[in-house]
Amino acid sequence: MSIKISSRKAKGRSLQQLVAKKISEITGFEYGKDKDIESRPMAQSGTDIILRGNAQDLFPYSVECKNVENLNLWDAIKQAKANQKEGTDWLLVVKRNNEKPIAIIDAERFFKLNEEVILFLEGKKEDRK
């Protein structure tokens, strides 16, 4: 038995709303319709999470969400890259039933982020001396 289209859309929408809420929590910007952070309505083109103004500055990612049981990872990454806004990194968030969401980013960007954290923490250690 296949899942209804309306159920599929609701499943996708729930992941988008979860991601929008998490971005809201870490940036301090509100999410919801016509707010700085918004889950894109189904069947509209573009990133799945709309980030406006300072919210985009604090969270510089173009987010693609996939809430599916079976995923063609490379097609999903291709879509994330196709919707990537200038000045941002692509971010793919995937989930399936009974599993936690997983974030996927470019490996070079992942290592660069960690390098920045290490340099920041080392600077903090120097400040305490």
Secondary structure by P-SEA (a helix, b strand, c coil): ccccaaaaaaaaaaaaaaaaaaaaaaacccccccccccccccccccccccccaaaaaacccbbbbbbccccaaaaaaaaaaaaccccbbbbbbbbcccccbbbbccaaaaaaaaaaaaaaaaaaaaaac
